[in-house]
Amino acid sequence: MLDLDRSEFSLRLQLKSKAEYIVINEITSEGITKLNTTKIE
């Protein structure tokens, strides 16, 4: 599972648009989504 988290995290770092971040958040698992939403806010 760590490998998946790293892959998704890398993609998010590449994304600069907040809108794209939100879309990925919905696709990712809940645990990861919480971390991303926190960073966006």
N, C-alpha and C positions, 0 to 999 in steps of 0.2 A: 504493500500500500504506500510505503514511503516513496517508491519510484514514481507512482502515479502523482502523488502530491508534488513532487519536484517538477515533473513534466508540466503539470497544469500551472504551477507557480511561475515557471520560466515563461510560459506563454503570457501570463498576466503581466509580468514585468515588461514584456515587449509591447503590450497594448498601452497606448497613451490615452485613448478616449475613454472617459468614464462610462459612457453608454455601453461600450464593448465589455468593460469590466462587469457591469450589472448582468449582461446577457450570459457571460461565462459563469457568474455566480449562480444563476438559476440552474445551469447545466451541471455544475459540480455538486459534490456531496454536501450535506448540511454543515458538517464540521468545518470544511474549507470555506464554505459560503460565509459563515459567521466571521472568519478572519478577514475575508475580503471586504465585506460590508463595513467592518470596523475601520479598515484602511481608507475606504472611500469617504467615510464620514470624517 
